């Protein structure tokens, strides 16, 4: 079984599921559950176990929102959908990649990114995965008091963030990273576009930022994001 570390971010609301490469987030509205990203292929058993360990029922998993089409974010989504009927949500520009109809877009890598990228490829390749709902910038999803989709291209063309204004929570996907320090995410197909997306996300001024890689930011979050994005 793939290893998984379960980390509480907000009591009774939000947990991080950390995998050997990358992470996903479990949001709770009472008994109703939403996953933001889905970890590695083969991680469905570990994810189910984590949900049950919280006293929750995996059959209440209503949706899986994919921030983008990379293997460490899509991996277990299809199997969780098959088990529990969760709807898979993605942006139209990344949905064909998730479904296996188009190849994963190649990033433009700096030399220092090459070994990191090779490590990322150690995650199992994601199988072709259905997408039940395609969402565009500004659309709302029915969790977290109204989850707003924020198109944040650059890492991939169809990368999205998810903003929960009622709770001050922002899921950045891989547009922003928190590994060691808060910074622009790596492995981007368009670095200038990714930076513009980062600056837009920083402008949302969340109190909690949840990254695709690295520890969530829960203290001085808005200021830290603005400084990292160069907008402070």
N, C-alpha and C positions, 0 to 999 in steps of 0.2 A: 504494500500500500504506500502511496506517496505521502511523505511527511507533511504535516500541516500544524502550524502554531496558531492558536486562537488568542487574540488580544482584544480586550475590551477598550473601546474608544470613548463611547458615551454609555453610561449605565442604562441597561434595559432598552437600548435603542440601536447601538451600532457596535459591531465587532469587525476586526480585521482578520482575515484568513491568510496567513503567510505561508507561501510555498517555497521550495528550493530556489525557484526563479519567480519573482513577482508575487503579487498578492491580489486578493479580492476582498470585497466588503459585504457584510450581511446587515441589512437594515430591517428593523422590526417596527411595524405598526400594530401594536397589540399582538395578535397571533399571526397576522399576515406578514409575509416575508418577501423581501426583494434582495437579489444579489446584484451587485455592481461588479461585473467581470466574473469569470468562472474558473480561473486557475488552469492547471495542466490537464491534458488528456489523462484519463485514468484516475482522476482525483475525486470522482463522484462519491465513492465510499467514504473517503475522508471528510468530504463536505457534509455528507449526511450524518456522519458521526459527530461532527462539530455542532450541527444544528440540534441533534438530540441531546448532546451534553448540556445545552442551554435550557433544556426542558421544553423545547419547541418541536413542532411536528414538520418534517420535511415536505409533507403533502400540502402544506400551506405556503410553499414557495410559489408565488404568483408570477414572477417575471425575473428575467436575467437581462440586465442592461449591459451591453458590450461597449466599452469605451472605444475600442478599435479592433482590428482584425488579426492581431498577432497571436501566435500560438499559446503564449503563457496567459492570455486573457480569455481566449475562446475555448480552450481545451475541453473542459468537462461540460460545457453548456448543453450539447446535444444529448448526452447521456442523462443529465438532470431533467431535461425536457421530456425525454422518453419515460423516465420513472414517475415524474410527478406532474407533468402537463404544464410546466412553467413556460410562459411565452418569452421568446427571445427577441430582444429589441436591439437595433443597430441603425446607423446612419446609411442612407442609400448609396453613398460612395464607397463604403466598406462592406456593405451587405453581400455583393457578388463574391468578394474574397472569402468572407465567412462561409458562404455556401459552396465554395470550391469551384466556382465558375470562372474566376480570374485569379492570376497569381498574386502572391503577396508583393506589394510594391517594394522595390529595392531602395534602401536608404543611401544617402550620400554620407560616407563615413570619413571622419578625420582619422589620422593614423592612430591616435591614442584611443579611439573607440573600437579598433579592430579586435583586441583581445576580449573586451567586454561583450562585443557582439557574438563572438564565438561561444562565450559562456552562455549567452541567452539561447543559443541554438541547441543547448543541451536539454532544454525542455522538450518533451515529446511533441511531435508535430500534431496540430489539431486536425481532426477529421472534418470533412465537409459537414456543415452544421446548418440546419434550417434557420431562417429568420422569419419570425411571425409578424413583426411590425417594424417598419422603417420610419424613422423620426428625423425631422429637420430642426434647424435652429429655432428656438423659441417655443417649441411644442412642450406641453406639460404631460407628465405621466402621473397616474393616481397613487402616489405614495409620498410619505414624508411631508404631507401637507401641501403637495403640489410641487413635483420635481420638474425643474425647467432644464430642457436640453440646450446645451451651449455648443454649437459647432466650433471646434477648435482645431482646424487643419494644420498640417505641417509635419507632425509625427507620421501620420498617414493622411490621405486626402479626406477620409471620413471619420477622423477622430472626433469624439465628443467628450465634453465634461457634463456633469450632472450637478445642478445647484438646488439645494433645499433652502430657500430664503427663510422659511418659517423657523428653521433650526440653525441657520448660519453655517450649514455644512456644504462643502464643495468637494466633489470627486473629480480630480483633474485628469484621470487616466495617465498616460505617459507624456503629456505635454509638459508637466512639471515633475521633477524628481526631488526626493528628500533624503538621498543617500549621503550621509555625512553633513551636507548642507543643502539648503533649498536652491535649486538651479533649474535652468531649462533642461528638459528631458533630452536624452541622447537618441541616436539612430533615426534621425529625421529625414524624410524625403525632401523637405524644403525647410531649411533652417530659418530663413527670414520669415516665412509664413508661421512657423512654430513660435518664434519670438513674438510676433504680433498677437498670436493666440494667447501666449503666456501673459502678455500685458493686459489683454482683455479680461482674462480670468482674475488677475490681481485686482482689477478695478471692481470686482464683485465684493471685495472686502469681507470674506468669510471669517468666522471665528474658529472654524475647524476645516483644515484642508487634508484630504485623503489622497495620497499619491499612488501611482501604479507600482512604484519602487521606493522604499524608504519609509521611515516612521511617520505616522500622521502628525500634523502640526496643530497643537491645541493652545499654545500660549503665544501672544503677540503675533497672531497669524496674519492679520491683514497687513501690518507694517512689514513683516518679514517678506511676504509675497511681493509687496510693492518695491522694496529695496532690491530683491533678487531680480525682479523684472526690469529694474532701472526706471521705475516710474515714481519713486518716492521723492 
